[in-house]
Amino acid sequence: MSTLHCPSLYQYTRRLTREVMVGNVGIGGTNPIRIQSMLTSDTLDTAGCVRESLALAEAGCEIIRLTAQTKVYAANLENISRELRAAGCNVPLVADIHFKPDAAMEAAKWVEKIRVNPGNFVDKKKFVERDYTDYEYEEEIEKIRTAFTPLVLFCKEHGRAMRLGANHGSLSDRILNRYGDTPDGMVESALEFARIARELDYHQLVFSMKSSNVKVMIQAYRLLVKRLAEEGLDWNYPIHLGVTEAGEGEDARIKSATGVGSLLADGIGDTLRVSLTEDPVYEIAPGFELAAPYQPGVVQSAAPLAVEAPDAFNPFEFNKRKAELITRGGVSLGWNEPVRVVLPEAACKALDPAVMKDFMPEISYEDCAPVELDPRDAAATAALAEAPATLVTVKDGIDMPVVQAFRLLAAVIPTRHSILLKDTLCNGLDSLSAPMAGGVNAGALLCDGIGNAVLVRRETAPDKAARLGFNILQAAGVRLSKTEYVSCPSCGRTHYNIQEAAARIREATGHLKGVKIAIMGCIVNGPGEMSDADFGYVGGAPNKINLYVGHTPVVMNIPQEEAVQHLVQLIKDHGRWVEP
C-alpha cells in the first residue's frame, strides 16, 4: 500500500531526501537524524548565549537556534558566532526570524541557517475575516516575492540553508481566510515560499509543520510529505520534526514522543527537537532517545509482509475506529466509550481508589481476556471474521515494531472488534523509558484512531503506571483527566521567567480537570497556539502579562508578580473554577 506520505503503514522505510548542509552538519540523505535545541538567553546577551550554547554542545546538540527579532539582535549574532568558534565550538547556528526581513538579511551574514516563519514574514496576522479575490491573493504573493527574494539570493550565494517552518499558531490572515485553521493552510503557507525559492534555483531547504495540537501536527506533516511527492521527485527536501509548546516534565515528553514518534514510524523526519519549558540542555537526551531506533543501520522491521492489508486508517484525517460496544470486567469498551486504562490485576489490587481518584485504572488485564494474535497469521485473523465483537491485541514477542504491528492488526480484523494497545511487546525492557515508550507506541496509535484501551507495563510501579496511562490518553488528545497546559519552551523573545510562571500556574490550577491553559512567552505564536485553550497567559512586554480567553485579550499589561492571581480570577469569572 502507498499513501504517498510513506511506502507502507506496516513496515518502516525512511523517506529518502536530498542532503542539505547546515555548516558542517548534513541533514537528510543518509545522515543520522539530527538533534536540535534553542537558546533561552536574550540574543543581545553574548556571554549568556555562548554559555548556553557550550552547555548544549556538551550535551550532544547538533544544531542550535537563536531568535533574531530585529536587525539589532541579528547583528549580535556576529559576536556570538565569533566567541563560540574561538571556544572550539563548531555547532551550526540558526537564526529564528519573525516579521522582519531586514533582520533575516543581517542574520544570514553570521549564521549557517535561517528559519523563516511563512505566516509572519510579510503577511498580516490580526485574525481579521476577509474575502480575498484571486487578484488580491496574488498581490499578496507578489509582496512575499519582493521581500523574500533578496534573502534567497543571499543564502544561495553564501551557502546558507533555510528552514521554512510553518506554525499552526501563526498562520496569516490571508491563509486563514482561504484555507481555514487547517493542516492544508500550514502546508500551503510553506509551499508558497518554496516555489519562490525554486524559481531562483535555490534548494537548500528544510520544512517543518509545528503545532501544540498533536493530531494537527501529525496530519500537517503527513500532508506536507504527500504534497511534496505530488510536486515531483526533486521536491525531496528534508523535514524537521517537533511538537511546539509541549510543556514540561513527563507530560511534555509523552506529548513530544506521541507526535514525533508517530512520524518517525512513517519514515518521516531528518532532524527533531523535543521542546520543553525547562533548561534547553534537558531537551537533548529525550531527542536522542526518540531518534535512536530510527538511526541508519538500526534494523526496523522483519521480512516483507506476506499478507495483503487494506488501509487501516486515513493518515490525513482523524477518525476513531468504530468498534461495537462490548463489556469487560463490568466496563464498557467501544467506539463511543472513553479509551480505558488497563493494568495487570496485581497492580490494580495494589492501588487505593480513594488515593488515585481520576487516575484509577478501570479494568485489569486479566478481566480484559483479549484475543492475542500475530496480525500476520492469516488463520488467526480469519477466525475473527465471523466472530462476535470482542477485544483483540497483538501478542508479545513478535518481530514487528509496536506501531506497525497494531496498525496491521487494525487493518486485518473486522472494525467491530475493539483493540487493546500495549506500550511494549517486549517481555523485558528495551532502550525506551516508560513515558517515551507510552507516547511513541500507544500515543501514536491513538492519534491514528486506533485503540479502545491501553495496557501499561513498561512502568512497574502501579501508581506511576496508572498515571502514565491517563497521561498518554491526554497527550494524544483522546481523554482529559487533569488540567491541560500548552507551555512554550521560552527563547530570547520571552518577556518573563516562564519556567517560574509555569510552576506557579500549575500549583494554582492543577486541580481543574478539563481546563486548558496556555502559557506563552510572547505574542509571536501565542494567540494562535492558544486556539484550543480556554485561557491564555502571554508575555506582552518585559515582566508584563496579557491574559486571554481563547483568541481574545481581556486583561493587559499586568505585572508578572500579580498575573497568576488575575488568571485565577479570570477562570472564576468564567465559571470554570472549582475549589481544590
C-alpha positions as CSV (number, residue, x, y, z in Angstrom):
1,M,0.0,0.0,0.0
2,S,1.2,3.5,-0.7
3,T,-0.3,6.6,0.9
4,L,2.2,9.0,-0.8
5,H,3.4,10.1,2.7
6,C,5.2,6.7,3.2
7,P,5.6,3.5,1.2
8,S,3.7,1.4,3.8
9,L,1.9,1.9,7.1
10,Y,3.0,-1.5,8.2
11,Q,6.8,-1.6,7.5
12,Y,9.4,1.1,8.2
13,T,11.1,2.8,5.3
14,R,13.0,6.0,5.9
15,R,11.9,8.7,3.4
16,L,14.9,9.4,1.1
17,T,15.7,13.1,0.8
18,R,18.3,15.2,-0.7
19,E,21.1,16.3,1.6
20,V,21.1,19.9,2.9
21,M,24.3,21.1,4.6
22,V,23.9,23.4,7.7
23,G,27.5,24.5,8.1
24,N,29.4,21.2,8.6
25,V,26.3,19.2,9.5
26,G,24.4,17.3,6.9
27,I,20.6,16.9,7.1
28,G,18.7,14.3,5.3
29,G,20.1,11.9,2.7
30,T,21.9,9.1,4.6
31,N,22.8,11.2,7.6
32,P,21.7,10.4,11.1
33,I,18.6,12.1,12.4
34,R,20.0,15.4,13.9
35,I,19.0,16.7,17.4
36,Q,18.4,20.4,17.8
37,S,17.6,22.9,20.6
38,M,17.0,26.6,21.0
39,L,18.6,29.1,23.4
40,T,16.5,30.8,26.1
41,S,19.0,33.7,26.6
42,D,18.5,37.1,25.2
43,T,20.3,37.3,21.9
44,L,21.9,40.6,22.9
45,D,23.4,38.8,25.9
46,T,26.5,37.4,24.2
47,A,28.0,35.8,27.3
48,G,24.7,34.1,28.2
49,C,24.2,32.8,24.6
50,V,27.8,31.4,24.5
51,R,27.5,29.8,27.9
52,E,24.2,28.2,27.0
53,S,25.4,27.1,23.5
54,L,28.5,25.4,25.0
55,A,26.3,23.5,27.5
56,L,24.1,22.3,24.7
57,A,27.1,21.3,22.6
58,E,28.5,19.3,25.5
59,A,25.1,17.5,25.8
60,G,25.3,16.5,22.2
61,C,23.2,19.1,20.5
62,E,24.0,19.2,16.8
63,I,22.2,22.4,15.7
64,I,21.5,25.4,17.8
65,R,18.7,28.0,17.1
66,L,18.6,31.6,18.4
67,T,15.9,34.3,18.0
68,A,16.7,37.4,16.0
69,Q,13.6,39.5,16.4
70,T,15.1,42.7,15.0
71,K,18.2,43.8,12.9
72,V,19.9,44.9,16.1
73,Y,19.5,41.4,17.6
74,A,20.6,39.8,14.3
75,A,23.8,41.9,14.3
76,N,24.9,40.5,17.6
77,L,25.0,37.0,16.1
78,E,28.4,38.0,14.8
79,N,29.7,38.3,18.3
80,I,28.1,35.1,19.5
81,S,29.4,33.1,16.5
82,R,32.9,34.5,16.8
83,E,33.2,33.7,20.5
84,L,31.7,30.2,20.0
85,R,34.2,29.4,17.2
86,A,37.0,30.8,19.3
87,A,36.0,28.4,22.1
88,G,36.3,25.5,19.7
89,C,32.5,25.0,19.3
90,N,31.5,24.5,15.7
91,V,27.9,23.6,16.2
92,P,25.9,25.3,13.4
93,L,23.7,28.3,14.4
94,V,20.2,29.0,13.1
95,A,18.6,32.4,13.3
96,D,14.8,32.3,14.0
97,I,13.1,35.1,12.1
98,H,9.6,36.5,12.6
99,F,8.2,39.7,11.0
100,K,11.5,41.3,10.0
101,P,13.0,40.6,6.5
102,D,15.8,43.0,7.3
103,A,16.7,41.0,10.4
104,A,16.9,37.9,8.3
105,M,19.3,39.6,5.8
106,E,21.5,40.7,8.7
107,A,21.4,37.3,10.4
108,A,22.3,35.5,7.2
109,K,25.7,37.1,7.4
110,W,26.6,35.3,10.6
111,V,24.8,32.0,10.9
112,E,24.6,28.8,8.9
113,K,20.9,28.6,8.6
114,I,17.8,30.9,8.6
115,R,14.4,29.8,9.9
116,V,11.6,31.7,8.3
117,N,8.1,31.5,9.6
118,P,5.9,32.0,6.5
119,G,3.0,33.3,8.4
120,N,4.9,36.1,9.9
121,F,7.5,37.1,7.3
122,V,5.3,39.5,5.3
123,D,1.6,38.7,5.8
124,K,-0.6,40.3,8.5
125,K,-1.9,38.3,11.4
126,K,-4.7,40.1,13.2
127,F,-7.4,37.3,13.0
128,V,-9.4,39.5,10.7
129,E,-12.1,37.9,8.5
130,R,-11.8,39.0,4.9
131,D,-12.6,37.6,1.5
132,Y,-9.6,37.8,-0.8
133,T,-10.2,37.8,-4.5
134,D,-7.8,35.9,-6.7
135,Y,-6.2,39.1,-7.8
136,E,-5.8,40.4,-4.2
137,Y,-4.4,37.0,-3.2
138,E,-1.8,37.1,-5.9
139,E,-0.9,40.7,-5.0
140,E,0.0,39.4,-1.5
141,I,2.1,36.6,-3.0
142,E,3.9,39.2,-5.1
143,K,4.7,41.2,-1.8
144,I,6.2,38.0,-0.4
145,R,8.3,37.5,-3.5
146,T,9.6,41.1,-3.3
147,A,10.6,40.7,0.4
148,F,11.8,37.1,0.2
149,T,13.9,37.2,-3.0
150,P,16.9,39.1,-1.6
151,L,17.2,36.7,1.3
152,V,17.1,33.7,-1.0
153,L,19.7,35.1,-3.3
154,F,22.0,35.9,-0.4
155,C,21.6,32.4,1.1
156,K,22.3,30.9,-2.3
157,E,25.4,33.0,-2.8
158,H,26.8,32.4,0.7
159,G,25.9,28.7,1.2
160,R,23.3,29.3,3.9
161,A,20.5,26.8,4.5
162,M,16.9,27.8,5.2
163,R,14.0,26.2,7.1
164,L,10.5,27.1,6.1
165,G,8.8,26.5,9.4
166,A,5.0,26.9,9.4
167,N,3.4,27.1,12.8
168,H,-0.2,26.3,13.4
169,G,-0.3,29.3,15.7
170,S,1.0,31.8,13.3
171,L,-0.9,31.4,10.0
172,S,-1.5,34.7,8.3
173,D,-5.0,36.2,7.9
174,R,-4.7,35.5,4.1
175,I,-4.1,31.8,4.6
176,L,-6.7,31.5,7.4
177,N,-9.4,33.1,5.3
178,R,-8.8,30.9,2.3
179,Y,-7.8,27.6,3.9
180,G,-9.0,27.9,7.5
181,D,-7.1,27.0,10.6
182,T,-6.1,23.7,9.0
183,P,-3.1,21.5,8.0
184,D,-3.8,22.4,4.4
185,G,-3.2,26.1,5.3
186,M,0.0,25.2,7.1
187,V,1.3,23.3,4.1
188,E,0.3,25.9,1.5
189,S,1.9,28.6,3.6
190,A,5.3,26.9,3.4
191,L,4.9,25.9,-0.3
192,E,4.3,29.5,-1.4
193,F,7.8,30.3,-0.1
194,A,9.3,27.2,-1.5
195,R,8.0,27.9,-5.0
196,I,9.7,31.3,-4.9
197,A,13.0,29.8,-3.8
198,R,12.9,27.2,-6.5
199,E,12.2,29.8,-9.1
200,L,15.6,31.2,-8.1
201,D,17.2,27.8,-8.3
202,Y,17.7,27.6,-4.5
203,H,17.2,24.2,-2.9
204,Q,18.9,24.3,0.5
205,L,15.5,24.0,2.1
206,V,14.2,22.2,5.2
207,F,10.5,22.1,6.1
208,S,8.6,21.9,9.4
209,M,4.9,21.9,10.4
210,K,4.7,22.5,14.1
211,S,1.6,22.6,16.4
212,S,0.8,22.2,20.0
213,N,-2.1,20.0,18.9
214,V,-0.5,16.6,18.3
215,K,-3.2,15.4,15.9
216,V,-2.9,18.6,13.8
217,M,0.9,18.3,13.8
218,I,0.9,14.7,12.6
219,Q,-1.7,15.4,9.9
220,A,0.2,18.5,8.7
221,Y,3.5,16.7,8.3
222,R,1.9,13.8,6.5
223,L,0.1,16.2,4.2
224,L,3.3,18.1,3.6
225,V,5.2,15.0,2.5
226,K,2.3,13.9,0.3
227,R,2.2,17.4,-1.3
228,L,6.0,17.4,-1.9
229,A,5.7,14.0,-3.5
230,E,2.9,15.2,-5.8
231,E,5.0,18.2,-6.8
232,G,7.8,16.0,-8.2
233,L,10.8,13.8,-7.4
234,D,13.1,16.8,-6.9
235,W,10.9,18.2,-4.1
236,N,12.5,15.6,-1.8
237,Y,13.5,18.1,0.9
238,P,14.4,17.1,4.5
239,I,11.9,17.5,7.3
240,H,12.4,18.9,10.8
241,L,10.0,17.5,13.5
242,G,8.7,19.0,16.7
243,V,5.6,19.5,18.8
244,T,5.7,23.1,19.8
245,E,4.6,24.4,23.2
246,A,4.7,20.8,24.6
247,G,5.3,21.9,28.2
248,E,7.4,20.4,30.9
249,G,8.1,17.2,32.8
250,E,6.6,13.8,31.9
251,D,3.6,15.3,30.1
252,A,5.8,17.2,27.6
253,R,8.0,14.1,27.0
254,I,4.9,11.9,26.3
255,K,3.4,14.6,24.1
256,S,6.6,15.0,22.0
257,A,7.1,11.3,21.8
258,T,3.5,10.9,20.5
259,G,3.8,13.4,17.7
260,V,7.4,12.9,16.7
261,G,7.3,9.1,17.3
262,S,4.3,8.7,15.0
263,L,6.1,10.5,12.1
264,L,9.3,8.6,12.7
265,A,7.4,5.4,12.4
266,D,6.2,6.7,9.0
267,G,9.8,7.2,8.0
268,I,9.5,11.0,8.1
269,G,12.0,13.2,9.9
270,D,15.6,14.2,9.4
271,T,16.0,16.5,12.4
272,L,14.0,16.9,15.5
273,R,13.6,18.9,18.7
274,V,11.9,18.0,21.9
275,S,10.6,21.4,23.1
276,L,10.5,21.7,26.9
277,T,9.7,24.5,29.3
278,E,12.9,23.6,31.0
279,D,16.6,24.3,30.7
280,P,17.3,23.5,27.0
281,V,20.0,21.1,27.9
282,Y,17.3,18.7,29.1
283,E,15.9,18.5,25.5
284,I,18.8,16.7,24.1
285,A,18.6,13.3,25.9
286,P,14.9,12.6,25.0
287,G,15.7,13.8,21.5
288,F,18.4,11.1,21.1
289,E,16.1,8.6,22.8
290,L,13.4,9.2,20.2
291,A,15.7,9.1,17.3
292,A,17.8,6.0,18.3
293,P,15.6,3.3,16.9
294,Y,15.5,5.1,13.5
295,Q,19.1,5.9,13.0
296,P,20.9,4.5,10.0
297,G,22.0,0.9,10.5
298,V,19.3,0.0,13.0
299,V,17.0,-2.8,11.9
300,Q,13.4,-1.6,12.0
301,S,11.3,-4.4,10.6
302,A,11.1,-8.1,9.8
303,A,10.9,-9.6,6.3
304,P,8.4,-8.2,3.8
305,L,4.8,-8.9,4.7
306,A,3.2,-11.9,3.2
307,V,-0.3,-10.7,3.8
308,E,-2.4,-8.2,1.9
309,A,-3.6,-5.4,4.1
310,P,-6.1,-2.6,3.3
311,D,-5.8,0.9,4.7
312,A,-6.1,0.7,8.4
313,F,-7.0,4.4,8.8
314,N,-6.9,7.7,7.0
315,P,-3.5,9.2,7.7
316,F,-4.6,12.7,6.8
317,E,-7.8,12.9,8.9
318,F,-8.5,11.7,12.5
319,N,-11.4,9.2,12.7
320,K,-11.8,6.9,15.7
321,R,-12.2,3.3,14.6
322,K,-15.9,2.3,15.1
323,A,-15.8,-0.8,17.2
324,E,-19.0,-2.2,18.6
325,L,-19.9,-2.0,22.3
326,I,-18.6,-4.8,24.5
327,T,-18.2,-5.2,28.2
328,R,-15.2,-6.4,30.2
329,G,-14.9,-6.5,33.9
330,G,-18.2,-4.5,34.1
331,V,-16.7,-1.7,32.0
332,S,-17.9,-0.8,28.5
333,L,-15.5,-0.6,25.6
334,G,-16.1,0.5,22.0
335,W,-16.3,3.5,19.7
336,N,-18.4,5.8,21.8
337,E,-16.8,4.9,25.1
338,P,-13.7,6.6,26.5
339,V,-10.4,4.9,25.9
340,R,-9.7,2.8,29.0
341,V,-6.5,2.4,31.1
342,V,-5.6,-1.2,31.8
343,L,-3.0,-2.6,34.3
344,P,-2.2,-6.2,35.4
345,E,-4.5,-7.4,38.1
346,A,-1.8,-7.4,40.8
347,A,-1.1,-3.7,40.0
348,C,-4.8,-2.8,40.2
349,K,-5.2,-4.5,43.6
350,A,-2.1,-2.6,45.0
351,L,-3.9,0.8,44.4
352,D,-6.3,2.6,46.6
353,P,-9.2,4.2,44.6
354,A,-9.6,6.9,47.2
355,V,-6.0,8.0,46.6
356,M,-5.9,7.5,42.9
357,K,-9.3,9.1,42.2
358,D,-9.5,10.0,38.5
359,F,-6.3,8.1,37.8
360,M,-7.6,4.7,39.0
361,P,-7.3,2.1,36.2
362,E,-10.6,0.8,35.0
363,I,-10.0,-2.8,34.0
364,S,-7.4,-5.4,34.9
365,Y,-5.7,-7.2,32.1
366,E,-7.0,-10.5,33.3
367,D,-10.6,-9.2,33.2
368,C,-10.0,-7.9,29.6
369,A,-9.3,-11.5,28.5
370,P,-8.2,-10.3,25.0
371,V,-7.6,-12.5,22.0
372,E,-3.9,-12.4,21.4
373,L,-2.5,-12.9,17.9
374,D,0.2,-12.2,15.4
375,P,-1.5,-9.9,12.8
376,R,0.5,-11.7,10.1
377,D,-1.1,-15.0,10.9
378,A,-3.9,-15.4,8.3
379,A,-5.5,-18.3,10.1
380,A,-5.7,-16.4,13.4
381,T,-7.2,-13.3,11.8
382,A,-9.6,-15.4,9.7
383,A,-11.1,-16.9,12.9
384,L,-12.3,-13.4,13.8
385,A,-14.0,-12.8,10.5
386,E,-17.4,-14.1,11.7
387,A,-16.8,-14.0,15.4
388,P,-19.0,-11.6,17.6
389,A,-17.4,-8.4,18.7
390,T,-14.5,-9.0,21.1
391,L,-11.3,-7.4,22.4
392,V,-8.1,-8.2,20.4
393,T,-4.4,-7.4,20.9
394,V,-1.0,-8.2,19.4
395,K,0.7,-11.0,21.2
396,D,4.1,-10.4,22.9
397,G,7.4,-11.1,21.4
398,I,6.7,-10.9,17.7
399,D,9.3,-9.4,15.4
400,M,7.5,-6.3,14.4
401,P,7.7,-2.7,15.8
402,V,4.7,-1.9,18.1
403,V,3.2,0.8,16.0
404,Q,3.3,-1.2,12.7
405,A,2.0,-4.3,14.4
406,F,-1.1,-2.6,15.8
407,R,-1.7,-0.8,12.5
408,L,-1.7,-4.1,10.7
409,L,-3.9,-5.6,13.3
410,A,-6.5,-2.8,12.8
411,A,-6.3,-3.4,9.0
412,V,-6.8,-7.2,9.1
413,I,-9.6,-7.7,11.7
414,P,-13.2,-6.5,11.3
415,T,-13.8,-3.0,12.5
416,R,-16.4,-4.2,15.1
417,H,-13.6,-5.7,17.3
418,S,-12.1,-3.4,19.9
419,I,-8.3,-3.2,20.2
420,L,-6.2,-3.3,23.4
421,L,-3.0,-1.3,22.8
422,K,0.3,-2.1,24.6
423,D,3.1,0.2,25.4
424,T,5.6,-2.6,24.7
425,L,5.6,-6.0,23.1
426,C,8.8,-7.0,24.8
427,N,8.9,-9.4,27.7
428,G,11.7,-7.3,29.2
429,L,12.7,-3.6,28.9
430,D,14.3,-2.0,25.9
431,S,16.0,1.3,25.4
432,L,12.9,3.5,25.6
433,S,11.9,4.9,29.0
434,A,8.3,4.3,30.1
435,P,7.0,7.8,29.3
436,M,8.7,7.8,25.9
437,A,7.5,4.2,25.0
438,G,4.0,5.2,26.0
439,G,4.0,8.2,23.7
440,V,5.9,6.6,20.8
441,N,3.7,3.4,20.8
442,A,0.3,3.8,22.4
443,G,0.0,7.6,21.9
444,A,0.9,7.5,18.2
445,L,-1.7,4.8,17.6
446,L,-4.4,6.7,19.4
447,C,-3.7,9.7,17.1
448,D,-4.4,7.3,14.2
449,G,-7.8,6.5,15.7
450,I,-6.7,3.0,16.8
451,G,-7.2,1.7,20.3
452,N,-10.1,1.3,22.8
453,A,-7.9,0.6,25.8
454,V,-4.2,0.9,26.7
455,L,-2.2,-1.6,28.7
456,V,0.8,0.0,30.5
457,R,3.6,-2.4,31.5
458,R,6.8,-0.5,30.9
459,E,6.4,1.3,34.2
460,T,6.4,-1.2,37.0
461,A,5.3,1.0,39.9
462,P,1.5,0.6,40.0
463,D,0.7,4.2,40.9
464,K,3.1,5.6,38.3
465,A,1.8,3.2,35.6
466,A,-1.8,4.2,36.2
467,R,-1.0,7.9,35.9
468,L,1.2,7.2,32.9
469,G,-1.8,5.5,31.2
470,F,-4.0,8.5,31.6
471,N,-1.2,10.9,30.7
472,I,-0.8,9.0,27.4
473,L,-4.5,9.5,26.6
474,Q,-4.3,13.2,27.4
475,A,-1.2,13.7,25.3
476,A,-3.0,12.1,22.4
477,G,-6.0,14.3,22.9
478,V,-8.5,11.5,23.4
479,R,-9.3,11.9,27.1
480,L,-8.7,14.6,29.6
481,S,-8.1,13.6,33.2
482,K,-6.5,16.7,34.6
483,T,-5.7,20.3,33.7
484,E,-4.2,20.6,30.2
485,Y,-1.3,23.0,29.7
486,V,0.2,24.4,26.5
487,S,3.5,25.9,27.5
488,C,6.2,27.3,25.3
489,P,9.9,26.4,25.8
490,S,10.9,30.1,26.0
491,C,13.5,31.8,23.9
492,G,15.2,35.2,23.6
493,R,11.8,36.8,22.8
494,T,10.3,35.8,26.2
495,H,9.5,38.7,28.3
496,Y,9.4,37.0,31.7
497,N,10.6,33.9,33.6
498,I,8.3,31.4,32.0
499,Q,9.6,28.4,34.0
500,E,8.9,30.1,37.3
501,A,5.5,31.2,36.0
502,A,4.6,27.8,34.7
503,A,5.3,26.2,38.1
504,R,3.2,28.8,39.9
505,I,0.3,28.4,37.4
506,R,0.4,24.6,37.8
507,E,0.4,24.9,41.6
508,A,-2.7,27.2,41.5
509,T,-4.7,25.5,38.8
510,G,-3.5,21.8,38.7
511,H,-6.8,20.6,40.1
512,L,-9.0,22.0,37.3
513,K,-9.8,18.8,35.4
514,G,-10.6,19.6,31.7
515,V,-9.5,23.2,31.8
516,K,-6.9,24.1,29.1
517,I,-4.4,26.9,29.9
518,A,-1.8,28.3,27.6
519,I,1.4,29.7,29.0
520,M,3.2,31.6,26.2
521,G,6.4,33.7,26.3
522,C,5.4,36.2,23.7
523,I,2.8,37.1,21.0
524,V,4.6,35.5,18.1
525,N,2.7,32.2,18.3
526,G,0.8,32.9,21.4
527,P,-2.7,33.8,20.3
528,G,-2.7,31.2,17.5
529,E,-1.4,28.3,19.6
530,M,-4.0,29.2,22.2
531,S,-6.8,28.5,19.8
532,D,-7.6,25.3,21.6
533,A,-7.1,26.8,25.1
534,D,-9.7,28.1,27.4
535,F,-7.3,30.7,29.0
536,G,-4.0,32.2,28.0
537,Y,-1.1,33.8,29.9
538,V,1.1,35.7,27.4
539,G,4.1,37.9,27.8
540,G,3.3,41.3,26.3
541,A,6.2,43.4,27.5
542,P,9.1,42.9,29.9
543,N,7.6,41.5,33.1
544,K,4.1,42.3,31.9
545,I,1.5,39.7,31.2
546,N,-1.6,39.7,29.0
547,L,-4.5,37.4,29.8
548,Y,-6.6,35.8,27.1
549,V,-9.9,34.0,26.8
550,G,-9.4,32.0,23.6
551,H,-8.0,34.4,21.0
552,T,-9.3,37.4,22.8
553,P,-7.1,39.5,25.1
554,V,-9.1,40.6,28.1
555,V,-6.6,41.9,30.7
556,M,-3.5,43.7,29.5
557,N,-0.1,44.6,31.0
558,I,-0.4,43.0,34.4
559,P,2.8,43.0,36.5
560,Q,4.1,39.5,36.5
561,E,4.0,39.1,40.2
562,E,0.2,39.7,40.1
563,A,-0.6,37.8,37.0
564,V,-1.3,34.4,38.4
565,Q,-3.8,35.9,40.8
566,H,-5.6,37.6,38.0
567,L,-5.6,34.4,35.9
568,V,-7.3,32.6,38.8
569,Q,-9.9,35.4,39.0
570,L,-10.5,35.2,35.2
571,I,-11.1,31.5,35.5
572,K,-13.6,32.1,38.3
573,D,-15.3,34.9,36.3
574,H,-15.9,32.4,33.5
575,G,-17.4,29.7,35.8
576,R,-14.6,27.2,35.4
577,W,-13.2,27.3,38.9
578,V,-13.6,24.6,41.5
579,E,-12.1,24.6,44.9
580,P,-9.2,22.3,45.4
